[in-house]
Amino acid sequence: MNKEQSSGLPLAGVFFAVFAWGIGPMFFLAVHVSAYSTIFFRAIMWPPILLIVIRLRHIQVTRQTMKESLKPGIVFGISTVLGFIAWKETSIANATIIGNLSAALILFVAPRMLNEHVSRQQVFFSVLSFVGVVAVVFGAGGAGGATFSGDVFALLNAVFWAVYFVASKRARTAGISTWAYLFGISVSQLIVIVPLCLILSPDIGNASMRDLGLVLTMVLIPGTMGHGLIVWAHRFVNASVTSLIGLLGPVISMASAWLVYNQDVAPLQMIGAAVVLLSLAGVVRYGVKMSVISDVLVTADPLLNSNP
């Protein structure tokens, strides 16, 4: 066992990354411009930052890498828009819990599509997680600003995220570098996000330096730094352990929204959230190949808290 493993630093890195993802919505809600403007600036800031990372790491980005990341990047862009709108339209509790259904979809649907084994326990916990989401949605009763339309956006985000995962897993079978692939994704997403936000945003030109600073902070800390720590720690920490720690993300988001923005959480909603998180823990624990769990971590969006 090397020094890094014995010191517990990788495990601390995982906890920091999950905490950073958990407080991500707080930065988003603090921005005064519309969701579309926030998405626009977030999208255009990400590629230059990733370009700096790959240059510092001396990673080569080939034409093939860009080609392989094109379709997944477009799906990623759609997921991004849906996820950020969900944060604005419903409560943080609902957006993060429902968004986390992507884990059940990924670990249940994706293995079937990729000809990998699905256990009975996995099916049971996946179905149970959906039951918990029903309790979250209908138990909210408007608590914390929850809305049915916002919940629908969160659910669609989970679906598109699962599609993105499958596309990413297939694209990365050629052994593309994680950072090179993410750079390709960050560029490809612009095809969807830039024209959509330019058309629908009412206030792109009204973003203040404070707004831009908050978006940049969100990209750097919950985003690039959080993802970098996960990628580094993944060499030392078991993938199932990292996935289970990742389920703390929605809990941190809910607590932060309650403390900072006074977003209440109804009792039935709390029960439903507990059912979802425990069910997803079961999905991760039983009947899933380590290779699948590993890919969930590698392709995890570093900027969408609902998909750690």
Secondary structure by P-SEA (a helix, b strand, c coil): cccccccaaaaaaaaaaaaaaaaaaaaaaaccccaaaaaaaaaaacaaaaaaaaaaacccccaaaaaaaaaaaaaaaaaaaaaaaaaacccaaaaaaaaaaaaaaaacaaaaaacccccaaaaaaaaaaaaaaaaaaaaccccccccaaaaaaaaaaaaaaaaaaaaaaaaacccccaaaaaaaaaaaaccccaaaaaacccccccccaaaaaaaaaaaccccaaaaaaaaaacccccaaaaaaaacaaaaaaaaaaaacccccccaaaaaaaaaaaaaaaaaacccccaaaaaaaaaaccccccccc
